[in-house]
Amino acid sequence: MINFPEILRKGKTFSTSKQVIIFILWLAIALFFAINSLITHRFNNYLIFENVFRNLINGQSFYGQYPQFHDDVNHYGPIFSLFIAPFALLPNWLGLIFWNVFNCIMLFYALQTLPLKTDKRVLIGYIAIPCLIESMLNQQFNATAAAFIILSFTKLNKNRGFWSSMLIILGSFIKLYGILGLSFFFFVKNKPRFILYLAMWSIVFFILPMFFSSPLTIFESYQEWFITLAEKNLTNTTQGSVPISIIGFFRSLIYDYDIPNLGFLMPGAFIFLIPFLKWSSFQDKIFQLLILASALLFPVLFSTSSEDCTYIISIVGVGLWFVFENDKQIRTVLLPSLLVLCCNFPLLLFPVWAHKHPISLAVLSLPFFIVWLRIIYMAWAYQPEIQEEQLLKASKLHIS
């Protein structure tokens, strides 16, 4: 548990009034939308989450239909049944409030661990607000998913491979997006030890739910999880369900919903890996942060399950791009366009029309995609001996 009063007292995180202001603003957003969801009875996502713990105790399927409790089904891994337990044990109204606050604090704390000057972390905090609102409105785990990826990077950056590997595996075992933390493996100095940590945590999180249910039930749950994800992926490739990702955007643009996912994933993975050819830059702090930004954007852009509330994961990558971007014209045009689309005006103003024209929703991914391509170029073109002084001045990066 994060001891924020202790952090505040020691001045480790809240070093300026600007950080206090943005933290209070984030917390107010989390509380407001939790209470709003309770008042409007719009908290089905949380009901799905808290019921997963009930299913663990009762030895029931994590992925079945439970219309007496909620609509839709769970899509998170079996370990999530323990992750949600502290909140599920509370009354729903209180559990929901704490759940939103927890996700908000986790991401905010992760931002404070980035090796950037205070003003830059505060700036990223403000940039993230539209996506934070979407995430808190939908009671999503995505803010913590983003926090796990960021913390797996920053812990590794401080030679804490034990905790970095734990966050990578836990994030992956809950929601597969966490596996992007493995892209930081190239920055690890002691790779054999890190692999052992990954293996150890995989075993721990695989068997941990078995202490609360039968091993056979949990083993079958993992099988059911992968089947459920495959079925969800198949459903999301149909015309009736268009993901808010670059996959959904291009399918809607050319009105061809039969393009296989690999037609997008293979080129995307190839582009993602291009900067990793610059092995000489692996230990450079700025290069590593650009890779982190890319890793935060990639899984959302190339997912068949992306929603508007999923972009809280990617928005931190956008913030990192903005910190390092030296071209003022690109910054001036691209960021405002991205933030305007984040507000989801088509859905808010013309909900019926927007649902009938999926591209009006999927277009949200386009500026994120452009930012991602720009990050790939910046990482590939980055030359420490030439650009370090210029980038340090632009980003006010603090390397301890």
N, C-alpha and C positions, 0 to 999 in steps of 0.2 A: 504494500500500500504506500502511495506517495504521501509523505509527510509535508504538506505545503506550509503549515505554520513554521516548521523547522527550517525549510528552505527559505522562507521569507525572513526569518530571524537572522540566518547566516548570510543572507544576501547573495546566495549562489545563483538564483534565477531572476528574481525580481530586483534587478539592479537599478532600474530607473522607473520614474512615474509613468512613462509611456508603456512599459510592460504591464504595470498594474492596471492601467486604463484598458488595454486590449484584453487582458485576462478577465476583467470585470464584464466587459462587453460580450466576450465569448460565453461566459457563465450565464449572463442574462439571457442570451439567445437560447442556450440549452434549457434553462428553467422555463422561459416563456413558452417554448414550443412543446415541452413536456406537459405543462399545465393546459395549454391549448388543446393538445391531443386528448387529455382526460375530459375536458369540458365538452368537446365535440364527439367524444367516443370514437376517435380515429387513432387507435393504437393497436391495430391488428398485428403489425410486425412484432411488437413486444410480446403479445400474447402467444405468437408462434415460438418466440425464444424461450419464454418462461415455461412453456409446456414441455420443452425438450427435457428439462430437469425432472419433471413429473414422470415422463416416459422412462427415464433412466431408473428411477426408484421403483417403478411398477414393472420394469422389464418389458416395456412395449416398444414398438418400432419408433425410431426417431423421425421417420419419413412417411408415416401414414397420414390419412385424412382424419382430422378430429373436429368435425363441424360444431360439436358442443362447446368447443373452446375458441376456435379461430377458423378463418378462411385460409385457403392456400396451404402450402406445406413447408417444412423446414428443408434447407439445402446446405446446412453447415455440418462439419464433421462431428463424430461422436464425442470428441473431447470438449466440444462446446457445451455439452450437457453439464459439465463441471464448471466451466468458465462462467456460465450464467447463474449458477447455483446461489451465490450470495444475494442476487437480486430476486430470484424466483422464490426464495424463502420469505420475502417480505410481502405485504399486501400489494396488489397490483399497482395501486396509485402511487405508493411510495417506491416500489421497485422501479417503475417507469421513470420517475424523477431522478433517482440515483443512477439509473442506467444511462440516461442522457448526459448527466453531469460527469459520470465516469468517462464516457467516450470523448466528451469535450476536453476534460482535463488531460487525458492520455495524449491526445494529439498536441495540445498546447505544451505539455511537458516535453514531448519529443522535439518540437520546434526549438525549445530553449537549449537543446543539446547540440544543435547544429553549430559548427565552428564559424559563426558569422558574428559581426558586430551587432550590438543590441538594436540599433535603428533598422538594420536589414531584417532581423527576425520579426520586429514589430511590423515592418512593411509587409512581409509575407503573411502575417496574421491578419492584416486588413484585406489583403488580396483574397484570402480564403473565405471571407465572411459569406458571400452568396452561396458557395457550396456547403459551408457549415450549416446555414439555414435549411437547405434541402435535406441534409443528413439528419439534423435534429428533428425536423418536421416528420421524418419517417422512422425515427427511433432506430437508426441503422448502426451496425457494428463497423461500418466502413471507416470511421474516424480512427478507431483503434487499429484496424487493419493497416492504415497508413502509418500510424504511430509505430507499429511493430517493424515495418520496413525501414523507417527512418532510424529507429533505435538500434536495429540490427547493424545498420551502417555506422552509427556514431559509437556504439560499444566496440565494434571491431576497430574503429579508428583510434580507440584508446587502448588497444591490445587486450580487450576483454572478450576473447573469442568464446569463452564458456557461455556468457550471457547472450552474445550475438547469435550463436548457434541455437540457443534455446528459443529466442524470439523468432528466428527463421522457421524452425520446425513447428512451434506452436501456431504461428500465423498460417502456415501451410496446412496444418491439420484441422484448422477451423475453416479457413477459406483459402482456396488454392492460390490466390493472388500473392500470398506470403512467400511463395517459392521464388519470386523475383529477388528476394534477399540473397539467393545463391549467386547472383551476378557479382556480388562483392567478394566472392571467393578468390578472384584474381588479385585482390589487394592483401590477402592474408599472408603473413610472413611464415608462420609455421603451419603449412597446409596439412601434413599428416595428423597433427594434433587436432586441428579444426575438423577434419573428417571424422575422427573418433568422437568428438563432441556431438556432431550431427547424428551419428549412429546411436549414441547413448540417449540423446533426447528423443529420437524417433521411437526407441524402445519404451522409454518412460511414458510418452504421451499415447502410445498405442495401447499399453496395458493399464494405464491409470484408471480409465472408466470401469475396468473389470473388477476393481475393488468394491464397486457399488452395484454391479450387476453380474450376471453369469458370463464367463469368458466366451462361451459359444454365442450368446446374444450379441456381445460387442463385436466379435469377429464377423458375424453375419451383418451387423450394422455397417461395418466398413464396406462390405460387398454391396450392400443396399445403397450406400452413399454414392459409390461410383456409378451404379446403375441409374440412380436418380439424376445425377449430374449429366449423364449421357442423354437421358430422356429429355431433360430440360434444355440441353443444347440442341437436340433435334427439334423440339417445339419452337425454340427461338429462331430457327432458320426458316420457318414457314412465313408466308406473307402476312398472316394475322398477327404476328409478333415481331416487331422490328426493334432490335437493340439500339440504344442511343450510343452508338460507337461508330468508328469509321467504317466498320463492316456494314452496319445498318445504313449509313449515309450513302455509300456507293451502290449498295443494292437498291435503295430507294431511288437514287439518282438515275440509274439506267433501267429501273423497273424490272430487274432480273433477280428473283429471290432464290434461284436455283444454283447460284455460284457457290461451290463448296467452300467451307471455312478455310481449308488449306490454301485456297487461292489467295487468301488474305494473310494467313498466318505465316506461310513460308516467306513471302517477300518482307513481311514485317519483322520476322526473326532475323532475316539476313541484314536488314538495315540496322536493327538493334545491335547486332554483333560487330558492325563495321568499326566503331571506335576501339574495340578490344584488340584490334590489330596493332594498335600503338602501345605495345608492351612497355616501351621505354617511359611511358607517362603514368604507369600504374601506381607509383608511389607519390604522385603529385596531388596535393590536396584539392586544388581546383578541378582537375580532371576527374577525380573521384566524385566530387559533388555534382558534376555534370552527368556522370553515370547514374548517380542516385536520382537525379531529376528525370532521366530517361526511364529508369526502372519504375518510377511512380506513375508515369504516363502510359507506358506500354500495355500493362495488363488490362487497363480500362478501355483503351482505344481498340484493342484487338480481342475483346470479349463479346460473346453472343448474349451475355446477360447484363450488360451495362445499362444503368438507369441514370436519371439526372442526379439522384442522391449518391451515386457511386463516385462522382467526380471530386468528392472531398479527398480521395486518394491522390488524384492527379494534380489538384490545384497547388499543392506544395511544390510539385515539380515545376509548375508554371512560375511560382514565386522565385524559385532558385534560378530559373532562366532569366527572369526580369532583373535579378540582382547582378547577373554576369553579362547581360546584353549591353554592348557598347553602341549599337546603332540606335540613335535616338528616334529616327523615323519609324523603325520597326517597333520599338517600344511604344511610341505614341499611338500607332494605329492598331497593333495586334492586341495589346492588353485590354483596352476599352472594349473592343469588339468581343473579345472572349468573355469579359465580365457581364456585358449586356446580354449575351446569349445564355449565360449561366442563370439569369433571372427567369428564363423560361417564359417569356412574354407570349408566345403563340398559345401555350397551354393555359396560361392565366387569363388571357383576353378572349381567345376563341377555342375553347376546349373541344367542342364537337368537330370543328374544322381541323384542328390539329391532329386529333385521333384518326381522322379520315385521310390525312396526308402525312404519313410517317416521316417524310423527309423534313418536315417543319420541326420535328423533335430531334431527329438524328443529326441535324445541322449543328447542334450544340458541340458535336465532336470535332467539327472541322477546324476551328481555331486552335483547339488543343492539339490536333494532328499537325498543324503548321508549326506550332511551338515545338513539338517533339522533333520534327524534321530539322528545325533550326538548332536544337540542342545537339542532335547527332552531328550536324555540320560543325558546330562550335567545338565539340569534343574531338572530332577528327582533325580540325584545322589548328587546334590548340598547340602552341609551341612555348613551353615554359620559359625558355631562355629569351624569347622575344616578347611575349605577351604578359608575363607574370606581373611586371610592374604596373602595366596599364589595367589589368583585371583587378589587381589588389586595390588600386585607387578607386575603381568603379564600384567594387563590392564591399570595400572595407573589411575584407576577410581577416579574421584573427586566427593565426596559427600558433598554438601554444607549444 
